[in-house]
Amino acid sequence: MLKKLFKSFRKPIRRGNHAHSSPEVLGRSQHPIERGEISRYAISVVERLQQAGYQAYLVGGCVRDLLLDIEPKDFDVATSATPEQVRAEFRNARVIGRRFKLVHVHFGREIIETATFRANHPQGDEEENSNLASRNESGRILRDNVYGTLEDDAQRRDFTINALYYDPSSERILDYANGVHDIRNHLIRLIGDPTQRYQEDPVRMLRAVRFAAKLDFDIEKHSAAPIYKLAPLLREIPAARLFDEVLKLFLAGYAVYTYDLLVDYGLFGQLFPASAEALKYNPEYTDQLIRNALHNTDERIAQGKPVTPAFLLAALLWPALPARVLKLQERGMPPIPAMQEAAHDLIHEQCQRIAVPKRFTMPIREIWDMQERLPRRSGKRADLLLENPRFRAGYDFLLLRESAGEQTHGLGEWWTRYQDVSDSERRSMIRDLSSKDDSAGAPRKRKRSPKRKSATGSNSAGE
């Protein structure tokens, strides 16, 4: 919610969706931002650059969030100093990035990201002869190190609500794109032509969704219109970058609303093609399972509990897995090897779109593997499963499947009870399973002779 003080002091401003060469200036009495709300390190970076003769401002999301009474996660600085000039001012600074050079100024664990004012890209022959900027055939910016003025930088910002500059020395806000107007009206609006801006960087479509979900804003109609058509441009984005964007989308506390927007705008299928296909042929179960997983994630984040991306990704991809396992089983492959092969193939395909690191793909496969093992409880298997380090994640995933309506014949309830009862009661539960198998006419396994066993090897099917 906007601060009441901000509403009472704000004057009418110009309308439109383009950045202006002369900004709307909000003096100290016209906005609610207090210096005490801002990182002292961020203020230090700005003031030190100003004292060295450069222009410098806090910019973007931190200014937006302060106006919305949201505590910023980080503070970014925009300056007229080049990356090399910024580094020369701070011994604790590092220049990072190729496509978009930035400087990270380190203060212990806090990093103040500092960017040089950007300018519009050169066109035609000028662009071909430039080693600072380049685009591909679809218009996506491949390199973006053309520096310019503060006014140029405002025009290059993606959304109006991010083209706000705050000077902690004068405590003024410079609004180049009517961003304050859009904040007050809860709108996400691109600066410039939406189609061109999305073509320059298709990830802006994901950012529009992320901001809309985070701030509970609407995407302005002209900014929303091209998204569905341009969604396939996300295939051009490096898979590693998309993985980072997926984490931002789903691990910020508003994953359910984010999912709804991604589906509505045709973006979900670009990120998770196999899951989007499952939404078509098994819509009710797939949607419910994903929605329940995202809701649980949002709740854990709201409660300050840790969230593992592996569990969430396992849930997002799971609806595409059972049909693949079944096909392999129909060809004669045993259940557990069928699960393992289908899981390998699905994850390999997904990593072509989103580069999920191995530290997450391994636990994903282990969680799925547990789903095939949890029904196998006879003998000592139940106790061995309880000792498995992935048991808890596998058990939680089983309950998630059941919450979406999957029928497991009381398996989740059985495991819930088994964890809580005494050893003698556990033995009784195992005996009950055996008696049920006998009463149902299940064939007893014949004991193999030592000679036979040594000749054929184990029949554990990977257990």
C-alpha positions in Angstrom: 0.0 0.0 0.0 1.2 3.5 -0.7 2.0 5.7 2.2 -0.8 8.1 3.1 1.7 10.9 3.3 2.7 10.3 -0.3 -0.9 10.5 -1.5 -1.6 13.7 0.4 1.5 15.6 -0.9 1.5 14.4 -4.5 0.8 16.9 -7.2 -0.9 16.1 -10.6 1.7 15.1 -13.2 1.9 14.5 -16.9 0.5 11.4 -18.5 2.1 9.2 -21.2 4.3 6.2 -21.4 7.6 7.6 -22.6 10.5 9.0 -20.6 10.8 12.8 -20.8 14.0 14.8 -21.1 12.9 17.0 -18.2 11.8 15.0 -15.2 9.0 15.7 -12.7 10.8 16.6 -9.5 9.5 15.7 -6.1 10.9 17.7 -3.3 11.4 16.5 0.2 7.9 17.5 1.2 6.3 15.7 -1.7 7.3 12.1 -1.0 7.6 9.9 2.1 11.1 8.5 1.7 13.3 9.0 4.8 17.1 8.7 4.7 17.0 6.4 7.7 15.2 3.8 5.6 18.1 3.6 3.2 21.3 1.5 3.5 24.1 3.7 4.8 26.4 1.9 2.4 24.2 2.9 -0.5 24.2 6.5 0.6 28.0 6.4 1.1 28.5 5.2 -2.5 26.2 7.9 -3.9 27.8 10.7 -1.9 31.3 9.6 -2.6 30.7 9.5 -6.3 29.1 12.9 -6.1 32.0 14.3 -4.2 34.3 13.0 -6.9 32.4 15.1 -9.5 30.1 12.4 -10.9 26.3 12.3 -11.0 24.9 9.5 -8.8 21.5 8.4 -7.6 19.7 5.5 -6.0 17.6 4.1 -8.8 14.9 1.6 -9.7 13.3 -1.0 -7.4 14.6 0.4 -4.2 13.0 3.8 -4.8 9.8 2.1 -6.0 9.6 -0.1 -3.0 10.3 2.7 -0.5 7.3 4.7 -2.0 5.2 1.5 -1.6 6.3 1.1 2.1 8.1 -2.2 1.1 11.5 -2.8 2.6 14.0 -3.0 -0.4 16.0 -6.2 -0.7 18.9 -4.3 -2.2 19.9 -0.8 -3.2 21.2 0.0 -6.7 23.1 3.1 -7.8 23.2 4.7 -11.3 26.0 7.1 -12.1 27.7 9.0 -14.8 31.0 7.4 -13.8 32.2 4.5 -16.0 32.8 1.1 -14.4 36.5 1.7 -14.4 36.0 5.2 -12.7 33.8 3.6 -10.1 36.3 0.9 -9.3 39.0 3.6 -9.0 37.0 5.3 -6.2 36.4 2.1 -4.2 39.1 -0.4 -3.3 36.3 -2.9 -2.4 34.8 -2.8 -5.9 34.7 -5.4 -8.7 33.7 -4.9 -12.3 31.4 -7.8 -13.4 29.6 -8.8 -16.6 30.2 -8.7 -20.3 26.8 -8.1 -21.8 26.1 -5.4 -19.3 29.1 -4.2 -17.3 28.4 -3.4 -13.7 30.4 -2.7 -10.5 29.7 -4.4 -7.2 30.9 -2.4 -4.3 31.3 -4.8 -1.3 30.6 -3.9 2.3 30.9 -7.1 4.2 27.9 -9.2 3.0 26.1 -6.2 1.5 26.7 -5.4 -2.2 25.8 -2.1 -3.7 25.3 -2.6 -7.4 26.5 0.4 -9.4 25.7 0.9 -13.1 26.8 3.6 -15.5 24.1 5.6 -17.3 23.1 3.7 -20.5 22.2 5.3 -23.8 20.1 4.1 -26.8 21.8 1.7 -29.1 23.3 2.9 -32.3 21.4 1.9 -35.5 22.5 0.6 -38.9 26.1 1.0 -39.8 26.9 2.6 -36.5 25.8 -0.5 -34.6 27.7 -2.8 -37.0 30.9 -0.8 -36.3 30.4 -0.7 -32.6 32.1 -3.1 -30.2 30.0 -1.8 -27.3 26.5 -2.8 -28.5 25.0 -5.5 -30.7 21.7 -7.2 -31.4 20.7 -10.5 -33.0 18.3 -10.8 -35.9 15.2 -10.8 -33.7 16.3 -7.6 -32.0 17.6 -9.1 -28.8 20.4 -7.0 -27.2 23.5 -9.1 -27.0 25.8 -6.5 -25.6 24.8 -3.3 -23.9 27.7 -1.0 -22.9 26.8 2.2 -24.6 27.0 4.9 -22.0 25.0 8.1 -22.0 23.4 10.8 -19.9 20.9 10.6 -17.0 18.1 11.4 -19.5 19.3 8.6 -21.8 19.4 6.2 -18.9 15.8 6.9 -18.0 14.6 6.1 -21.5 16.5 2.8 -21.4 14.8 1.6 -18.2 12.3 -1.1 -18.8 9.3 0.0 -16.7 8.1 3.4 -15.7 8.0 2.4 -12.0 11.7 1.7 -12.3 12.7 5.0 -13.9 12.8 6.8 -10.6 16.0 8.4 -9.3 16.5 9.5 -5.7 19.3 11.8 -4.5 19.9 11.3 -0.8 21.8 14.6 -0.6 18.9 16.8 -1.7 16.3 14.1 -0.8 14.6 14.8 -4.2 13.1 12.2 -6.6 13.4 12.6 -10.3 10.6 11.0 -12.2 11.3 10.7 -16.0 8.5 8.4 -17.1 5.4 9.1 -15.0 6.4 6.2 -12.8 4.8 7.8 -9.7 1.5 8.1 -11.6 1.7 4.4 -12.4 2.6 3.4 -8.9 -0.4 5.3 -7.6 -2.6 3.5 -10.2 -1.0 0.1 -9.6 0.2 -0.3 -13.2 3.2 -2.1 -14.8 3.9 -0.1 -18.0 6.9 -0.4 -20.4 8.8 2.7 -21.4 8.7 3.0 -25.2 7.2 0.5 -27.8 6.3 -2.7 -25.9 7.0 -5.0 -28.9 10.5 -3.5 -29.5 11.3 -3.5 -25.8 10.4 -7.2 -25.4 12.4 -8.0 -28.6 15.4 -6.3 -27.1 15.2 -8.5 -24.0 12.4 -11.2 -23.9 13.1 -11.6 -20.1 11.2 -8.4 -19.7 8.0 -10.4 -20.2 8.9 -12.4 -17.1 9.8 -9.3 -15.2 6.4 -7.8 -16.0 4.7 -10.8 -14.6 7.0 -10.9 -11.6 6.4 -7.2 -10.7 2.7 -7.6 -11.3 2.5 -10.6 -8.9 4.9 -9.0 -6.3 3.2 -5.6 -6.2 -0.4 -6.8 -7.0 -0.4 -4.5 -10.0 -2.0 -4.9 -13.4 0.1 -5.0 -16.5 -1.0 -2.0 -18.6 -3.0 -3.1 -21.6 -0.6 -1.9 -24.3 2.3 -3.5 -22.4 0.4 -6.8 -22.0 -0.9 -7.1 -25.6 2.3 -8.4 -27.3 3.3 -10.9 -24.6 1.4 -14.0 -25.8 2.6 -13.6 -29.3 6.2 -12.9 -28.3 6.5 -15.6 -25.6 8.4 -17.9 -27.9 11.3 -15.4 -27.9 12.2 -16.8 -24.5 13.7 -19.8 -26.3 16.6 -17.5 -27.4 17.5 -16.7 -23.8 20.4 -18.7 -22.3 19.1 -21.6 -20.2 21.3 -20.5 -17.2 19.7 -17.0 -17.2 16.2 -18.5 -17.3 17.0 -20.7 -14.3 17.8 -17.5 -12.3 14.6 -15.9 -13.5 12.5 -19.0 -12.5 13.9 -18.8 -8.9 12.9 -15.1 -8.8 9.4 -15.9 -10.1 8.6 -18.8 -7.7 10.7 -18.2 -4.5 9.6 -14.7 -3.6 6.3 -15.4 -1.7 3.7 -14.9 -4.5 4.2 -18.1 -6.6 0.5 -19.0 -7.0 -0.4 -15.6 -8.6 2.8 -15.7 -10.7 1.8 -19.2 -12.0 -1.6 -17.9 -13.0 -0.1 -15.0 -14.9 2.5 -17.2 -16.6 -0.2 -19.5 -17.8 -2.5 -16.7 -18.9 0.2 -15.0 -21.0 1.5 -18.3 -22.6 4.8 -18.0 -20.8 4.6 -21.1 -18.6 4.9 -23.4 -21.6 8.1 -21.7 -22.7 9.6 -22.4 -19.3 8.2 -25.9 -18.6 7.1 -27.3 -22.0 6.5 -30.9 -20.7 4.4 -29.6 -17.8 2.4 -27.4 -20.1 1.6 -30.4 -22.2 0.5 -32.3 -19.1 -1.9 -29.3 -18.4 -3.6 -30.1 -21.7 -4.1 -33.8 -21.3 -4.6 -34.0 -17.6 -5.6 -30.4 -16.6 -7.4 -30.9 -13.3 -4.7 -33.0 -11.6 -1.8 -31.2 -13.1 -3.1 -27.7 -12.2 -4.1 -28.8 -8.6 -0.7 -30.4 -7.9 1.3 -27.4 -9.1 -1.0 -25.0 -7.4 -0.8 -26.9 -4.1 3.0 -27.0 -4.3 3.2 -23.3 -5.0 0.8 -22.5 -2.2 2.9 -24.5 0.3 6.0 -22.6 -1.0 4.3 -19.3 -0.4 3.3 -20.3 3.1 6.8 -21.5 4.0 8.3 -18.2 2.8 5.7 -16.2 4.7 6.6 -18.2 7.9 10.3 -17.6 7.3 11.0 -21.3 6.7 13.6 -22.6 4.3 12.5 -23.6 0.8 14.4 -25.9 -1.5 14.1 -25.3 -5.2 14.6 -29.1 -5.8 11.2 -30.0 -4.2 9.4 -27.2 -6.1 10.9 -28.1 -9.4 10.1 -31.8 -8.7 6.5 -30.8 -8.3 6.4 -28.6 -11.4 7.7 -31.4 -13.6 6.1 -34.4 -11.9 2.8 -34.3 -13.9 4.7 -35.0 -17.1 6.5 -38.1 -15.6 3.9 -40.9 -14.9 2.9 -41.2 -18.6 6.5 -41.7 -19.6 7.1 -44.2 -16.8 4.0 -46.2 -18.0 5.2 -46.3 -21.6 8.5 -47.8 -20.5 6.7 -50.3 -18.2 4.5 -51.3 -21.1 7.6 -52.2 -23.1 8.6 -54.6 -20.3 10.8 -52.4 -18.1 10.5 -53.0 -14.3 8.9 -50.1 -12.3 12.0 -48.6 -10.7 14.3 -48.7 -13.7 11.4 -47.3 -15.7 11.1 -44.4 -13.2 14.8 -43.8 -13.3 15.0 -43.7 -17.1 11.9 -41.5 -17.6 13.2 -39.1 -14.9 16.6 -38.9 -16.6 15.0 -38.1 -20.0 12.6 -35.5 -18.6 15.2 -33.6 -16.7 17.6 -33.7 -19.6 14.8 -32.1 -21.8 14.0 -29.5 -19.2 17.6 -28.5 -18.8 17.7 -27.6 -22.5 15.2 -24.9 -21.6 16.2 -24.0 -18.0 19.7 -25.0 -16.9 18.8 -26.6 -13.5 22.2 -27.3 -11.7 23.1 -30.8 -10.7 22.8 -29.9 -7.1 19.1 -29.7 -7.7 18.6 -32.4 -10.4 20.0 -35.1 -8.2 17.5 -34.5 -5.3 14.7 -34.1 -7.8 15.4 -37.6 -9.1 15.7 -39.0 -5.6 12.4 -37.6 -4.6 10.7 -39.1 -7.7 12.5 -42.4 -7.1 11.0 -42.5 -3.6 7.5 -42.5 -5.0 8.2 -45.9 -6.6 9.8 -47.2 -3.4 7.4 -46.0 -0.8 4.7 -48.6 -1.6 7.3 -51.4 -1.1 7.1 -51.8 2.7 7.5 -55.5 3.3 10.2 -57.1 5.5 12.9 -54.6 6.4 12.2 -52.2 3.5 10.0 -49.8 5.6 12.7 -49.3 8.2 15.4 -48.9 5.5 13.3 -46.2 3.8 12.9 -44.3 7.1 16.6 -44.1 7.4 17.0 -42.8 3.8 18.1 -39.1 3.9 15.5 -38.4 1.2 12.7 -40.1 3.0 11.1 -36.9 4.4 11.2 -35.1 1.1 9.7 -38.2 -0.6 7.0 -38.6 2.0 6.1 -34.9 1.8 5.9 -35.3 -2.0 3.6 -38.3 -1.6 1.2 -36.2 0.5 1.4 -33.5 -2.2 0.3 -36.0 -4.8 -2.6 -37.2 -2.6 -3.6 -33.6 -2.0 -4.1 -33.2 -5.7 -6.5 -36.1 -5.8 -4.1 -39.0 -6.7 -5.3 -42.3 -5.4 -2.5 -44.2 -3.4 -4.7 -46.5 -1.4 -4.0 -44.8 1.9 -0.2 -44.9 1.5 0.3 -41.4 2.9 -1.8 -42.2 6.0 0.1 -45.5 6.5 3.5 -43.8 6.4 2.3 -41.0 8.7 1.2 -43.5 11.3 4.3 -45.7 10.8 6.6 -42.8 11.8 4.8 -42.2 15.1 4.2 -45.7 16.5 6.4 -48.0 18.6 8.6 -50.7 17.1 6.2 -53.4 18.1 3.3 -51.6 16.4 5.5 -51.2 13.3 6.0 -54.9 13.1 2.3 -55.4 13.4 1.7 -52.9 10.6 4.1 -54.9 8.4 2.4 -58.2 9.3 -1.0 -56.7 8.4 0.4 -55.8 4.9 1.5 -59.4 4.5 -1.9 -60.8 5.6 -3.7 -58.5 3.2 -1.5 -59.7 0.3 -2.4 -63.3 1.3 -6.1 -62.7 1.6 -6.0 -61.1 -1.8 -4.5 -64.2 -3.3 -1.1 -62.6 -3.9 1.5 -65.3 -4.8 4.2 -65.9 -2.3 7.8 -65.5 -3.4 9.7 -68.8 -3.6 13.1 -68.9 -2.0 15.8 -69.5 -4.5 18.4 -72.0 -3.8 21.9 -70.7 -3.1 23.1 -72.2 -6.4 20.3 -70.5 -8.4 20.9 -67.2 -6.7 24.6 -67.2 -7.4 23.9 -68.0 -11.1 21.4 -65.2 -11.7 22.5 -62.5 -9.3 20.1 -60.3 -7.3 16.6 -59.6 -8.3 16.3 -56.3 -6.5 15.5 -54.2 -9.6 17.7 -51.4 -8.4 16.4 -51.3 -4.8 
